[in-house]
Structure formats: C-alpha cells, structure tokens
Amino acid sequence: MSAGTVIALDAGQTGVKAHVTAHGVVRDQTLPGVRTDRPLVPQIAEIARALTPDDEPLVALAAGVSGLTQLEADASPLQRALGGHARVVLAHDSVTAYLGALGERRGAVVASGTGVVTLAVGRTKVSRVDGWGNIMGDAGSAYWIGREGLDAAMRAFDGRSTPTVLTDLLREQWPDPSQAYTQLQADPDRVRLVAGFAEAVTDAAADDTVAARICLAAARELAHSATAALGNVAEPGDDAVRAVSAIGGVFRSALILRRFTELVGEARPAIELCAPAGDGRDGAVALLGLGRGHPLYAHVSVAETPVAERTA
C-alpha cells in the first residue's frame, strides 16, 4: 500500500474511537458519537476528513458503525464522499466488536453500551441477535437500564411502587420529577441522557433492591441473547468449544457481569467465558485485513481503489 493516512473507526453512539496512522505516526483518539437518527455515511465521511492531514492523502478507511442499516451498508457511497481514491471497508459495529474481542475464534460477543448487539460466528453461519434500537430492542443496554431506572424512580415518586434511591438520583438532574418527562422528551440528546442514567442504577445496586433487580434483569437479557445467538449458528457435528466475550460499558457493573457469566455457564456449560482480546477499535483495524474465507467477510462491504491507482 502506498504511503498515506490509514484510519480505523469504532463509531458508536456514545463516542467514536479512532485509530489513525499518518506520517508514520500512530495515534488513538475519541470523538463525539454518531447520531443514528441521521444519515450515517455523511457523518463517517466528515470524521474521516477531519482526521486526515491536509498534506497526506487518505488511502484506507475501515469503519464499524452503530446503527448501520442494510441501505447504508454499502462502502461505495462513502468512498465517493471521500473523493473516490481510498480503499473503504464498512461494517456494522457488531462485526468490529467481534473481531476486536475474539478475532479468529468461534463464539459470541455481546457488546452492550448505549445500545446492545450480540454476534455469534460458527463454522459457516453468522447470527446477529438484537441491536434493534431503543424503540423495539436493545434489551440489557445502558439505554434499557436507564429507561427502567427512570420508570422505577417515577413509580416510587407516584407511590405506585417500592421506594428507591433512584428517585433521589433522578432529582439531581431534574429537581422537579413531575416536569422531568417534558424536559427529557424535548431534549435532542435524550437517548444519551437516558443511557447515562444507567450508571446511577448500577452504582445504586449494591444498596438498593430496586436498582439491583434492574441490573439482574439486564444480565438475564444479555445472557439470553448470547445463548440464542450460539444456538442459531450451531451445526450438526460441530462440537468445537466456543468462546463468549462480554464488552461495553454495561459490563463495568460487577453485578451484571457476574450474573451474566453465571447464566451463560448454566445454559451452556461447555462455553468458555473469556476476557476480550481487544475492543471495537482493534476490530476496525482487523477489518482491513479480513480474509475472504472468514464467515464475517460476507457481512462486510469493501470499496476498492481502482487497480491503476493501487499499482501506481
């Protein structure tokens, strides 16, 4: 590959993690997250342009993107938006999360941050479970936990349910709980705000039974997604030991991680629960070298530079 800038992006809703090689120097940095309620290709193109030095061309971009739909999962429009000269590799962020965590190993990766998606890879099959957004999915995600926490706080405020410290924690952000819903609904950043309340829930879980119940429910949802995905890729005669890895901010909760591990182990005793080898940014780097024989290759879109340019 000729000299130039190479960028790998793990583009999530909370933040975009970038790995940039320019002028022979490697740097990692984090930028604001992408908005999944807006077209994603222009956002990724803008980020790539901002990270490319003026005096060195972009030669390759790999991006794993949260909320990437089938309509947007074509690397060619992104390549054209970047001038048509760079090699562009584009995938849903579940693919880069998997490659970062497990690499060539077969198994499942549960990536739970603002949203959540589980990806399992078998001998020939690939299965994506959930990742369907906060309106109709993302069970066990930070948004899901935050939403459950806000619901519990308001139930207690109304006298409809068990008192919980979550009501006091809600008041720290919205002093008048009766007005919180209008302020939240009017805020264009409401998805991040709801997901942000998950931290209050997980922090409170050690001493608050309501918060603990929400965390345990999140662990059940995440474990169920993992075991379902593994079942979807199982094939007759395929008894290879599979690995399961859990990544993302939700798993910083010791309670959620511990219960998730217990539930997956109970459902599939032969599974090896393993720490992730890397993160989504590492997976984005791996995208650039993903071989055609890998089961995930069919889930990646590649826009190559013209032959004349690659051999120039």
C-alpha positions as YAML, in Angstrom:
chain: A
units: angstrom
residues:
- id: 1
  name: MET
  ca: [0.00, 0.00, 0.00]
- id: 2
  name: SER
  ca: [1.36, 3.45, -0.89]
- id: 3
  name: ALA
  ca: [2.21, 5.99, 1.78]
- id: 4
  name: GLY
  ca: [-0.77, 7.81, 3.17]
- id: 5
  name: THR
  ca: [-3.21, 8.02, 6.02]
- id: 6
  name: VAL
  ca: [-4.99, 4.90, 7.29]
- id: 7
  name: ILE
  ca: [-7.98, 5.30, 9.60]
- id: 8
  name: ALA
  ca: [-9.90, 2.71, 11.60]
- id: 9
  name: LEU
  ca: [-13.10, 3.80, 13.34]
- id: 10
  name: ASP
  ca: [-15.26, 2.22, 16.00]
- id: 11
  name: ALA
  ca: [-18.24, 4.53, 15.59]
- id: 12
  name: GLY
  ca: [-20.68, 4.25, 18.47]
- id: 13
  name: GLN
  ca: [-23.47, 6.46, 19.74]
- id: 14
  name: THR
  ca: [-21.59, 7.45, 22.88]
- id: 15
  name: GLY
  ca: [-18.28, 8.10, 21.15]
- id: 16
  name: VAL
  ca: [-16.20, 7.37, 18.06]
- id: 17
  name: LYS
  ca: [-12.87, 5.69, 18.79]
- id: 18
  name: ALA
  ca: [-10.33, 6.34, 16.07]
- id: 19
  name: HIS
  ca: [-7.01, 4.67, 15.27]
- id: 20
  name: VAL
  ca: [-5.08, 6.85, 12.84]
- id: 21
  name: THR
  ca: [-1.78, 6.21, 11.10]
- id: 22
  name: ALA
  ca: [-0.46, 9.36, 9.42]
- id: 23
  name: HIS
  ca: [3.07, 10.38, 8.52]
- id: 24
  name: GLY
  ca: [4.20, 7.08, 10.02]
- id: 25
  name: VAL
  ca: [2.83, 8.02, 13.44]
- id: 26
  name: VAL
  ca: [0.01, 6.10, 15.12]
- id: 27
  name: ARG
  ca: [-2.45, 7.84, 17.39]
- id: 28
  name: ASP
  ca: [-5.69, 6.92, 19.10]
- id: 29
  name: GLN
  ca: [-8.37, 9.43, 19.95]
- id: 30
  name: THR
  ca: [-12.04, 9.64, 20.82]
- id: 31
  name: LEU
  ca: [-14.59, 11.91, 19.17]
- id: 32
  name: PRO
  ca: [-18.31, 12.59, 19.77]
- id: 33
  name: GLY
  ca: [-20.61, 9.71, 18.88]
- id: 34
  name: VAL
  ca: [-22.64, 9.29, 15.72]
- id: 35
  name: ARG
  ca: [-26.36, 10.07, 15.61]
- id: 36
  name: THR
  ca: [-28.26, 7.01, 14.41]
- id: 37
  name: ASP
  ca: [-31.37, 9.11, 13.71]
- id: 38
  name: ARG
  ca: [-29.44, 10.86, 10.93]
- id: 39
  name: PRO
  ca: [-27.75, 9.53, 7.76]
- id: 40
  name: LEU
  ca: [-24.56, 7.79, 8.87]
- id: 41
  name: VAL
  ca: [-22.40, 7.94, 5.73]
- id: 42
  name: PRO
  ca: [-22.05, 11.75, 5.77]
- id: 43
  name: GLN
  ca: [-21.13, 11.61, 9.45]
- id: 44
  name: ILE
  ca: [-18.40, 8.99, 8.88]
- id: 45
  name: ALA
  ca: [-17.08, 10.91, 5.88]
- id: 46
  name: GLU
  ca: [-16.87, 14.10, 7.92]
- id: 47
  name: ILE
  ca: [-14.99, 12.32, 10.69]
- id: 48
  name: ALA
  ca: [-12.55, 10.75, 8.23]
- id: 49
  name: ARG
  ca: [-11.87, 14.09, 6.55]
- id: 50
  name: ALA
  ca: [-11.24, 15.75, 9.91]
- id: 51
  name: LEU
  ca: [-8.72, 13.05, 10.85]
- id: 52
  name: THR
  ca: [-6.81, 13.13, 7.54]
- id: 53
  name: PRO
  ca: [-3.90, 15.58, 7.40]
- id: 54
  name: ASP
  ca: [-4.05, 18.15, 4.60]
- id: 55
  name: ASP
  ca: [-0.64, 17.09, 3.29]
- id: 56
  name: GLU
  ca: [-1.17, 13.32, 3.21]
- id: 57
  name: PRO
  ca: [-3.95, 11.53, 1.31]
- id: 58
  name: LEU
  ca: [-6.32, 9.05, 2.87]
- id: 59
  name: VAL
  ca: [-5.50, 5.62, 1.42]
- id: 60
  name: ALA
  ca: [-7.67, 3.36, 3.59]
- id: 61
  name: LEU
  ca: [-10.63, 3.66, 5.93]
- id: 62
  name: ALA
  ca: [-12.21, 0.86, 7.94]
- id: 63
  name: ALA
  ca: [-15.30, 1.62, 10.00]
- id: 64
  name: GLY
  ca: [-17.59, -0.36, 12.26]
- id: 65
  name: VAL
  ca: [-20.70, 1.77, 12.72]
- id: 66
  name: SER
  ca: [-23.52, 1.57, 15.25]
- id: 67
  name: GLY
  ca: [-27.00, 1.54, 13.75]
- id: 68
  name: LEU
  ca: [-25.76, 0.82, 10.23]
- id: 69
  name: THR
  ca: [-28.77, -0.28, 8.20]
- id: 70
  name: GLN
  ca: [-28.81, -2.51, 5.14]
- id: 71
  name: LEU
  ca: [-29.45, 0.56, 2.98]
- id: 72
  name: GLU
  ca: [-26.33, 2.30, 4.27]
- id: 73
  name: ALA
  ca: [-24.07, -0.75, 4.47]
- id: 74
  name: ASP
  ca: [-22.50, -0.13, 1.04]
- id: 75
  name: ALA
  ca: [-18.97, 1.20, 1.12]
- id: 76
  name: SER
  ca: [-19.15, 2.76, -2.35]
- id: 77
  name: PRO
  ca: [-21.10, 5.95, -1.41]
- id: 78
  name: LEU
  ca: [-18.69, 6.50, 1.47]
- id: 79
  name: GLN
  ca: [-15.73, 6.01, -0.84]
- id: 80
  name: ARG
  ca: [-17.18, 8.56, -3.28]
- id: 81
  name: ALA
  ca: [-17.82, 11.02, -0.45]
- id: 82
  name: LEU
  ca: [-14.11, 10.77, 0.37]
- id: 83
  name: GLY
  ca: [-13.01, 11.51, -3.18]
- id: 84
  name: GLY
  ca: [-13.09, 8.01, -4.66]
- id: 85
  name: HIS
  ca: [-9.43, 7.15, -4.10]
- id: 86
  name: ALA
  ca: [-9.27, 5.39, -0.73]
- id: 87
  name: ARG
  ca: [-9.97, 1.74, -0.01]
- id: 88
  name: VAL
  ca: [-13.05, 1.70, 2.23]
- id: 89
  name: VAL
  ca: [-14.22, -1.21, 4.36]
- id: 90
  name: LEU
  ca: [-17.57, -0.75, 6.08]
- id: 91
  name: ALA
  ca: [-19.42, -2.95, 8.58]
- id: 92
  name: HIS
  ca: [-21.92, -2.88, 11.40]
- id: 93
  name: ASP
  ca: [-20.18, -2.32, 14.72]
- id: 94
  name: SER
  ca: [-21.18, -5.82, 15.86]
- id: 95
  name: VAL
  ca: [-18.64, -7.14, 13.32]
- id: 96
  name: THR
  ca: [-15.81, -4.96, 14.61]
- id: 97
  name: ALA
  ca: [-16.76, -5.70, 18.22]
- id: 98
  name: TYR
  ca: [-16.49, -9.41, 17.44]
- id: 99
  name: LEU
  ca: [-13.17, -9.13, 15.64]
- id: 100
  name: GLY
  ca: [-11.73, -6.99, 18.42]
- id: 101
  name: ALA
  ca: [-12.84, -9.34, 21.18]
- id: 102
  name: LEU
  ca: [-12.43, -12.82, 19.66]
- id: 103
  name: GLY
  ca: [-10.58, -12.38, 16.36]
- id: 104
  name: GLU
  ca: [-10.49, -15.74, 14.55]
- id: 105
  name: ARG
  ca: [-12.12, -17.69, 17.38]
- id: 106
  name: ARG
  ca: [-15.65, -19.03, 17.03]
- id: 107
  name: GLY
  ca: [-18.23, -17.99, 19.59]
- id: 108
  name: ALA
  ca: [-20.30, -14.98, 20.53]
- id: 109
  name: VAL
  ca: [-19.63, -11.41, 21.56]
- id: 110
  name: VAL
  ca: [-22.17, -9.37, 23.48]
- id: 111
  name: ALA
  ca: [-21.45, -5.66, 23.09]
- id: 112
  name: SER
  ca: [-23.53, -3.59, 25.48]
- id: 113
  name: GLY
  ca: [-23.08, 0.16, 25.60]
- id: 114
  name: THR
  ca: [-25.72, 2.78, 24.83]
- id: 115
  name: GLY
  ca: [-27.30, 0.08, 22.68]
- id: 116
  name: VAL
  ca: [-26.55, -3.64, 22.58]
- id: 117
  name: VAL
  ca: [-25.93, -6.19, 19.88]
- id: 118
  name: THR
  ca: [-24.79, -9.80, 20.02]
- id: 119
  name: LEU
  ca: [-22.95, -11.51, 17.19]
- id: 120
  name: ALA
  ca: [-22.18, -15.22, 17.00]
- id: 121
  name: VAL
  ca: [-19.88, -16.87, 14.47]
- id: 122
  name: GLY
  ca: [-19.92, -20.61, 13.82]
- id: 123
  name: ARG
  ca: [-18.17, -22.81, 11.31]
- id: 124
  name: THR
  ca: [-20.18, -21.37, 8.41]
- id: 125
  name: LYS
  ca: [-23.03, -19.40, 9.99]
- id: 126
  name: VAL
  ca: [-23.26, -15.92, 11.47]
- id: 127
  name: SER
  ca: [-26.12, -14.73, 13.68]
- id: 128
  name: ARG
  ca: [-26.89, -11.25, 14.88]
- id: 129
  name: VAL
  ca: [-29.25, -11.02, 17.86]
- id: 130
  name: ASP
  ca: [-30.87, -7.73, 18.93]
- id: 131
  name: GLY
  ca: [-29.28, -4.39, 18.16]
- id: 132
  name: TRP
  ca: [-32.72, -3.27, 17.07]
- id: 133
  name: GLY
  ca: [-32.60, 0.17, 18.66]
- id: 134
  name: ASN
  ca: [-34.09, 1.65, 21.78]
- id: 135
  name: ILE
  ca: [-37.68, 1.70, 20.50]
- id: 136
  name: MET
  ca: [-38.01, -2.02, 19.78]
- id: 137
  name: GLY
  ca: [-34.92, -3.71, 21.17]
- id: 138
  name: ASP
  ca: [-31.51, -3.19, 22.80]
- id: 139
  name: ALA
  ca: [-32.52, -5.29, 25.83]
- id: 140
  name: GLY
  ca: [-29.94, -5.02, 28.59]
- id: 141
  name: SER
  ca: [-28.25, -1.95, 27.12]
- id: 142
  name: ALA
  ca: [-27.42, 1.22, 29.02]
- id: 143
  name: TYR
  ca: [-30.48, 2.85, 27.46]
- id: 144
  name: TRP
  ca: [-32.64, -0.09, 28.58]
- id: 145
  name: ILE
  ca: [-31.22, 0.06, 32.11]
- id: 146
  name: GLY
  ca: [-31.57, 3.84, 32.25]
- id: 147
  name: ARG
  ca: [-35.14, 3.66, 31.00]
- id: 148
  name: GLU
  ca: [-36.02, 1.00, 33.59]
- id: 149
  name: GLY
  ca: [-34.37, 3.12, 36.27]
- id: 150
  name: LEU
  ca: [-36.32, 6.23, 35.32]
- id: 151
  name: ASP
  ca: [-39.54, 4.22, 35.27]
- id: 152
  name: ALA
  ca: [-38.82, 2.84, 38.75]
- id: 153
  name: ALA
  ca: [-37.96, 6.30, 40.05]
- id: 154
  name: MET
  ca: [-41.25, 7.75, 38.81]
- id: 155
  name: ARG
  ca: [-43.28, 4.81, 40.10]
- id: 156
  name: ALA
  ca: [-41.84, 5.42, 43.54]
- id: 157
  name: PHE
  ca: [-42.47, 9.16, 43.18]
- id: 158
  name: ASP
  ca: [-46.14, 8.40, 42.44]
- id: 159
  name: GLY
  ca: [-46.45, 5.91, 45.30]
- id: 160
  name: ARG
  ca: [-47.09, 3.11, 42.80]
- id: 161
  name: SER
  ca: [-44.08, 1.04, 43.81]
- id: 162
  name: THR
  ca: [-41.31, 0.41, 46.30]
- id: 163
  name: PRO
  ca: [-39.39, 3.49, 47.43]
- id: 164
  name: THR
  ca: [-35.98, 3.67, 45.82]
- id: 165
  name: VAL
  ca: [-32.92, 5.88, 45.94]
- id: 166
  name: LEU
  ca: [-33.32, 6.20, 42.17]
- id: 167
  name: THR
  ca: [-35.95, 8.91, 42.76]
- id: 168
  name: ASP
  ca: [-33.38, 11.00, 44.63]
- id: 169
  name: LEU
  ca: [-30.83, 10.38, 41.89]
- id: 170
  name: LEU
  ca: [-33.36, 11.49, 39.28]
- id: 171
  name: ARG
  ca: [-33.88, 14.72, 41.27]
- id: 172
  name: GLU
  ca: [-30.18, 15.50, 40.93]
- id: 173
  name: GLN
  ca: [-30.75, 16.01, 37.22]
- id: 174
  name: TRP
  ca: [-34.40, 17.07, 37.24]
- id: 175
  name: PRO
  ca: [-35.20, 18.74, 40.59]
- id: 176
  name: ASP
  ca: [-38.95, 18.56, 39.93]
- id: 177
  name: PRO
  ca: [-39.70, 14.96, 38.88]
- id: 178
  name: SER
  ca: [-43.16, 15.96, 37.69]
- id: 179
  name: GLN
  ca: [-41.52, 18.06, 34.95]
- id: 180
  name: ALA
  ca: [-38.73, 15.65, 34.08]
- id: 181
  name: TYR
  ca: [-40.60, 13.89, 31.28]
- id: 182
  name: THR
  ca: [-41.33, 17.08, 29.32]
- id: 183
  name: GLN
  ca: [-37.75, 18.28, 29.64]
- id: 184
  name: LEU
  ca: [-36.38, 14.89, 28.60]
- id: 185
  name: GLN
  ca: [-38.70, 14.49, 25.63]
- id: 186
  name: ALA
  ca: [-37.78, 17.95, 24.35]
- id: 187
  name: ASP
  ca: [-34.03, 17.31, 24.62]
- id: 188
  name: PRO
  ca: [-32.44, 16.25, 21.29]
- id: 189
  name: ASP
  ca: [-29.80, 14.42, 23.33]
- id: 190
  name: ARG
  ca: [-32.38, 12.34, 25.22]
- id: 191
  name: VAL
  ca: [-31.00, 8.95, 24.15]
- id: 192
  name: ARG
  ca: [-27.64, 9.74, 25.71]
- id: 193
  name: LEU
  ca: [-29.30, 11.19, 28.81]
- id: 194
  name: VAL
  ca: [-31.44, 8.11, 29.36]
- id: 195
  name: ALA
  ca: [-28.45, 5.82, 28.79]
- id: 196
  name: GLY
  ca: [-26.43, 7.97, 31.17]
- id: 197
  name: PHE
  ca: [-28.88, 7.23, 33.98]
- id: 198
  name: ALA
  ca: [-27.78, 3.58, 33.78]
- id: 199
  name: GLU
  ca: [-24.65, 4.48, 35.71]
- id: 200
  name: ALA
  ca: [-26.82, 5.77, 38.57]
- id: 201
  name: VAL
  ca: [-28.71, 2.47, 38.53]
- id: 202
  name: THR
  ca: [-25.63, 0.25, 38.54]
- id: 203
  name: ASP
  ca: [-23.91, 2.35, 41.23]
- id: 204
  name: ALA
  ca: [-27.01, 2.12, 43.44]
- id: 205
  name: ALA
  ca: [-27.44, -1.63, 43.01]
- id: 206
  name: ALA
  ca: [-25.22, -2.55, 45.95]
- id: 207
  name: ASP
  ca: [-27.61, -0.94, 48.45]
- id: 208
  name: ASP
  ca: [-30.93, -0.52, 46.63]
- id: 209
  name: THR
  ca: [-33.09, -3.56, 45.89]
- id: 210
  name: VAL
  ca: [-34.94, -1.86, 43.04]
- id: 211
  name: ALA
  ca: [-31.69, -0.94, 41.27]
- id: 212
  name: ALA
  ca: [-30.30, -4.43, 41.88]
- id: 213
  name: ARG
  ca: [-33.41, -6.00, 40.36]
- id: 214
  name: ILE
  ca: [-32.98, -3.92, 37.22]
- id: 215
  name: CYS
  ca: [-29.32, -4.94, 36.90]
- id: 216
  name: LEU
  ca: [-30.14, -8.62, 37.34]
- id: 217
  name: ALA
  ca: [-32.86, -8.33, 34.69]
- id: 218
  name: ALA
  ca: [-30.35, -6.73, 32.31]
- id: 219
  name: ALA
  ca: [-27.95, -9.64, 32.92]
- id: 220
  name: ARG
  ca: [-30.72, -12.11, 32.07]
- id: 221
  name: GLU
  ca: [-31.49, -10.31, 28.82]
- id: 222
  name: LEU
  ca: [-27.84, -10.22, 27.79]
- id: 223
  name: ALA
  ca: [-27.25, -13.88, 28.66]
- id: 224
  name: HIS
  ca: [-30.38, -14.89, 26.75]
- id: 225
  name: SER
  ca: [-29.12, -13.04, 23.67]
- id: 226
  name: ALA
  ca: [-25.75, -14.80, 23.90]
- id: 227
  name: THR
  ca: [-27.21, -18.29, 24.20]
- id: 228
  name: ALA
  ca: [-29.78, -17.63, 21.47]
- id: 229
  name: ALA
  ca: [-27.07, -16.45, 19.07]
- id: 230
  name: LEU
  ca: [-24.93, -19.52, 19.79]
- id: 231
  name: GLY
  ca: [-27.90, -21.76, 19.12]
- id: 232
  name: ASN
  ca: [-28.52, -20.03, 15.80]
- id: 233
  name: VAL
  ca: [-25.04, -20.87, 14.48]
- id: 234
  name: ALA
  ca: [-24.88, -24.44, 15.78]
- id: 235
  name: GLU
  ca: [-24.47, -27.15, 13.13]
- id: 236
  name: PRO
  ca: [-24.70, -30.95, 13.35]
- id: 237
  name: GLY
  ca: [-21.37, -32.48, 14.24]
- id: 238
  name: ASP
  ca: [-19.87, -29.15, 15.16]
- id: 239
  name: ASP
  ca: [-18.75, -29.65, 18.74]
- id: 240
  name: ALA
  ca: [-15.95, -27.11, 18.79]
- id: 241
  name: VAL
  ca: [-15.57, -25.32, 22.09]
- id: 242
  name: ARG
  ca: [-16.98, -21.85, 21.69]
- id: 243
  name: ALA
  ca: [-15.99, -18.68, 23.44]
- id: 244
  name: VAL
  ca: [-18.23, -15.93, 24.78]
- id: 245
  name: SER
  ca: [-16.94, -12.46, 25.48]
- id: 246
  name: ALA
  ca: [-18.76, -9.50, 27.02]
- id: 247
  name: ILE
  ca: [-17.72, -5.97, 26.13]
- id: 248
  name: GLY
  ca: [-19.05, -2.45, 26.57]
- id: 249
  name: GLY
  ca: [-19.72, -0.07, 29.42]
- id: 250
  name: VAL
  ca: [-22.65, -2.01, 30.87]
- id: 251
  name: PHE
  ca: [-20.30, -4.81, 31.86]
- id: 252
  name: ARG
  ca: [-18.35, -2.47, 34.09]
- id: 253
  name: SER
  ca: [-21.08, -3.36, 36.58]
- id: 254
  name: ALA
  ca: [-19.64, -6.26, 38.60]
- id: 255
  name: LEU
  ca: [-23.17, -7.43, 39.43]
- id: 256
  name: ILE
  ca: [-24.25, -7.58, 35.79]
- id: 257
  name: LEU
  ca: [-21.04, -9.26, 34.61]
- id: 258
  name: ARG
  ca: [-21.13, -11.83, 37.40]
- id: 259
  name: ARG
  ca: [-24.79, -12.76, 36.84]
- id: 260
  name: PHE
  ca: [-24.33, -12.80, 33.05]
- id: 261
  name: THR
  ca: [-21.40, -15.19, 33.46]
- id: 262
  name: GLU
  ca: [-23.40, -17.46, 35.76]
- id: 263
  name: LEU
  ca: [-26.40, -17.62, 33.45]
- id: 264
  name: VAL
  ca: [-24.40, -18.35, 30.30]
- id: 265
  name: GLY
  ca: [-22.43, -21.02, 32.16]
- id: 266
  name: GLU
  ca: [-25.62, -22.66, 33.40]
- id: 267
  name: ALA
  ca: [-27.18, -22.67, 29.93]
- id: 268
  name: ARG
  ca: [-24.07, -23.84, 28.07]
- id: 269
  name: PRO
  ca: [-21.53, -25.48, 30.41]
- id: 270
  name: ALA
  ca: [-19.06, -26.17, 27.58]
- id: 271
  name: ILE
  ca: [-18.74, -22.46, 26.80]
- id: 272
  name: GLU
  ca: [-15.53, -20.67, 27.69]
- id: 273
  name: LEU
  ca: [-16.16, -17.21, 29.11]
- id: 274
  name: CYS
  ca: [-13.15, -15.14, 28.18]
- id: 275
  name: ALA
  ca: [-11.98, -11.58, 28.53]
- id: 276
  name: PRO
  ca: [-11.95, -9.64, 25.24]
- id: 277
  name: ALA
  ca: [-8.61, -9.58, 23.47]
- id: 278
  name: GLY
  ca: [-9.30, -6.03, 22.32]
- id: 279
  name: ASP
  ca: [-12.08, -3.55, 21.63]
- id: 280
  name: GLY
  ca: [-14.06, -2.33, 18.65]
- id: 281
  name: ARG
  ca: [-11.25, -0.07, 17.56]
- id: 282
  name: ASP
  ca: [-8.96, -3.11, 17.33]
- id: 283
  name: GLY
  ca: [-11.72, -4.83, 15.38]
- id: 284
  name: ALA
  ca: [-11.88, -1.94, 12.94]
- id: 285
  name: VAL
  ca: [-8.14, -2.30, 12.35]
- id: 286
  name: ALA
  ca: [-8.69, -6.03, 11.75]
- id: 287
  name: LEU
  ca: [-11.33, -5.23, 9.12]
- id: 288
  name: LEU
  ca: [-8.62, -4.04, 6.75]
- id: 289
  name: GLY
  ca: [-7.05, -7.50, 6.71]
- id: 290
  name: LEU
  ca: [-10.17, -9.66, 6.92]
- id: 291
  name: GLY
  ca: [-9.82, -12.63, 4.57]
- id: 292
  name: ARG
  ca: [-12.47, -13.76, 2.12]
- id: 293
  name: GLY
  ca: [-12.63, -17.13, 3.83]
- id: 294
  name: HIS
  ca: [-13.78, -15.71, 7.15]
- id: 295
  name: PRO
  ca: [-17.52, -16.20, 7.82]
- id: 296
  name: LEU
  ca: [-17.82, -12.49, 8.59]
- id: 297
  name: TYR
  ca: [-16.49, -11.40, 5.20]
- id: 298
  name: ALA
  ca: [-19.98, -11.69, 3.70]
- id: 299
  name: HIS
  ca: [-21.15, -9.13, 6.26]
- id: 300
  name: VAL
  ca: [-18.60, -6.52, 5.20]
- id: 301
  name: SER
  ca: [-18.75, -4.10, 2.28]
- id: 302
  name: VAL
  ca: [-15.49, -3.24, 0.53]
- id: 303
  name: ALA
  ca: [-14.91, -0.47, -2.00]
- id: 304
  name: GLU
  ca: [-11.51, -0.96, -3.58]
- id: 305
  name: THR
  ca: [-9.45, 1.74, -5.20]
- id: 306
  name: PRO
  ca: [-9.06, 1.38, -8.98]
- id: 307
  name: VAL
  ca: [-6.30, -1.05, -10.00]
- id: 308
  name: ALA
  ca: [-4.36, 1.68, -11.78]
- id: 309
  name: GLU
  ca: [-4.22, 3.72, -8.58]
- id: 310
  name: ARG
  ca: [-3.28, 0.77, -6.36]
- id: 311
  name: THR
  ca: [-0.37, -0.15, -8.63]
- id: 312
  name: ALA
  ca: [0.78, 3.39, -9.31]
...
